[in-house]
Amino acid sequence: CTVAAVSTPGTYAPVVVEQALRRGLHVFCFSDNVSVADEVRLKRMAAERNLLLMGPDCGTAILDGTPLGFANAVRPGPIAMIAASGTGAQEVSCLLDAAGAGVSQIIGVGGRDLSEAVGGLTTHVALDLVLADPGTEVVVLVSKPPSPAVADALLARLASAGRPAVACLLGMEDLDGAVTVRGTLEGGAAAAAAAVGRELASVAG
């Protein structure tokens, strides 16, 4: 399966995205100003086909080593990241790279994916894909403050994933359990690095 990159103005993006999904393509949608209603409709269509709709307003991804949007040059490795925050994904991936821990995949899902309205539709598809990826040993979820109900459902899935998982959910309290939850990007990166036997580089104060 291949990927269609969509960067048309938001008014026209839903039509182009729908055409790509109907052709069996994953979609990286850089376009913004797409309505929540269109996002939900198209993400449901994508999920029914087990396809990724990354976005709308998705700024970064690295799929099987191929960068999309604004992506940093980071080393390959065993950590897969699913991110509802493009800048968050970039920060965590750079911290991991500096620690000598690389990424297998970075899948951006768009900033609204973990909202109550969207319900984590693309994040669940992304989890299916990274959990089936033999190159992924650790799963990291990065998000702006999510809907509590959506976060709970995703944490339950991560807890049963059968491999180490870190949820970097900004603003949430740190928690060590079946899933390591961290409320800061640096904390999430440190936990992910530790899961593969690495340590973040110290920063001089």
C-alpha positions in Angstrom: 0.0 0.0 0.0 1.2 3.5 -0.8 0.6 7.0 0.7 -1.1 10.0 -0.8 0.1 13.4 0.4 -2.6 16.1 0.4 -1.8 19.7 0.9 -4.7 21.5 -0.9 -6.6 24.2 0.8 -8.9 22.9 3.5 -12.1 23.6 1.5 -11.0 21.1 -1.1 -9.0 18.6 1.0 -11.9 16.3 2.0 -12.7 15.5 -1.6 -9.1 14.7 -2.4 -8.7 12.6 0.8 -11.9 10.6 0.1 -10.7 9.8 -3.5 -7.4 8.6 -2.1 -9.0 6.4 0.6 -11.3 4.9 -2.0 -8.3 3.9 -4.0 -6.8 2.1 -1.0 -4.2 4.6 -0.1 -3.0 5.8 3.3 -3.3 9.6 3.4 -0.9 12.2 4.9 -3.1 15.4 5.1 -1.1 18.5 5.6 -4.1 20.7 4.9 -5.7 22.7 7.7 -9.1 24.3 8.1 -10.9 21.0 7.6 -14.1 20.7 9.7 -14.4 18.2 12.6 -17.4 16.6 10.9 -15.3 15.9 7.7 -12.4 14.7 9.8 -14.6 12.2 11.7 -16.4 11.0 8.5 -13.1 10.5 6.6 -11.4 8.8 9.5 -14.2 6.4 9.9 -13.9 5.6 6.2 -10.2 5.1 6.6 -10.6 2.9 9.7 -13.1 0.6 7.9 -10.4 0.0 5.3 -7.5 -0.3 7.9 -5.9 2.8 6.3 -4.2 5.7 8.0 -5.6 9.2 7.7 -2.7 11.2 9.1 -4.2 14.6 9.8 -5.8 16.9 8.8 -3.2 19.5 9.8 -0.6 16.8 10.2 2.9 18.2 10.1 5.3 15.3 10.4 5.7 11.5 9.9 8.4 9.0 9.2 7.1 5.8 7.6 9.6 3.0 7.1 12.4 5.5 7.0 10.6 7.9 4.6 10.0 11.4 6.0 6.8 13.3 5.3 6.1 16.9 6.0 8.6 18.5 8.4 10.7 15.6 9.7 14.0 15.5 11.6 16.9 13.3 10.5 16.8 10.7 13.3 18.4 7.3 13.5 16.4 4.2 12.8 15.6 2.0 15.8 13.0 0.0 17.7 10.7 2.7 19.0 7.4 3.5 17.2 5.7 6.8 17.9 2.1 7.7 17.4 1.7 11.5 17.8 -1.2 13.9 18.0 1.3 16.7 18.3 3.8 17.3 15.5 6.2 19.4 17.5 5.9 16.9 20.4 6.9 14.1 18.0 9.9 16.0 16.8 11.1 16.9 20.3 10.8 13.4 21.6 12.4 11.8 18.5 15.3 14.3 18.7 15.8 13.5 22.4 15.8 9.8 21.6 18.2 10.2 18.8 20.6 12.1 21.1 20.3 9.2 23.5 21.3 6.7 20.8 17.7 5.3 20.6 16.1 5.4 17.1 12.6 5.2 15.8 10.9 2.5 13.6 7.9 4.7 12.7 6.5 8.1 13.5 2.8 8.3 12.6 1.3 11.7 13.0 -2.5 11.6 13.5 -3.5 15.3 13.6 -4.0 17.4 16.7 -7.7 16.6 17.2 -7.5 12.8 17.0 -7.6 12.2 20.7 -10.4 14.7 21.2 -13.8 13.4 22.3 -15.3 14.2 18.9 -12.8 12.2 16.9 -12.3 9.5 19.5 -8.7 8.4 18.5 -9.9 6.9 15.2 -6.5 7.1 13.5 -4.5 6.3 16.6 -6.3 3.0 16.9 -5.5 2.1 13.3 -1.9 3.2 13.9 -1.6 1.0 16.9 -2.8 -2.0 14.8 0.0 -1.3 12.3 2.9 -0.7 14.7 2.0 -3.7 16.8 2.2 -5.8 13.7 5.6 -4.3 12.8 8.4 -6.7 13.6 10.8 -3.7 13.8 8.9 -2.1 16.7 9.8 -3.1 20.3 8.4 -0.1 22.2 5.3 2.0 21.5 5.2 5.7 22.4 2.0 7.8 22.3 2.4 11.5 22.3 -0.5 13.9 22.6 -1.7 17.3 23.7 -4.1 17.0 26.6 -6.5 14.3 25.4 -10.2 13.6 26.1 -10.1 11.5 29.4 -12.4 8.8 27.9 -10.3 8.5 24.7 -7.1 8.4 26.8 -8.5 5.6 29.0 -9.4 3.5 26.0 -6.0 3.9 24.5 -4.2 3.2 27.8 -6.2 0.0 28.1 -5.1 -1.0 24.6 -1.5 -0.2 25.3 -1.6 -2.1 28.6 -2.5 -5.3 26.6 -0.1 -4.7 23.8 2.4 -7.2 24.9 5.4 -4.9 24.7 6.7 -1.8 26.6 4.5 1.3 26.1 4.9 4.9 27.1 2.0 7.4 27.0 3.3 11.0 26.9 0.1 12.9 27.6 0.8 16.5 28.2 -0.5 17.8 31.5 -1.3 14.3 33.0 0.3 13.1 36.2 3.2 10.7 35.9 2.2 7.1 36.5 4.1 3.8 36.5 2.0 0.8 35.7 1.3 -1.5 32.8 1.8 1.7 30.7 4.3 4.3 31.7 2.4 7.7 31.7 4.4 10.9 31.6 3.0 14.4 31.5 6.0 16.1 29.8 7.9 15.5 26.5 11.2 15.0 28.3 9.7 12.6 30.7 8.2 10.5 27.9 11.4 10.5 26.0 13.4 9.4 29.1 10.9 6.5 29.7 11.1 5.4 26.1 14.9 5.5 26.1 15.1 3.6 29.3 12.8 0.9 27.8 15.6 0.1 25.2 18.5 0.5 27.7 19.4 4.1 26.9 19.5 7.3 28.9 18.8 10.8 27.9 21.8 13.1 27.5 22.1 15.4 30.5 21.5 19.1 29.8 23.6 21.6 31.6 21.5 24.0 33.7 
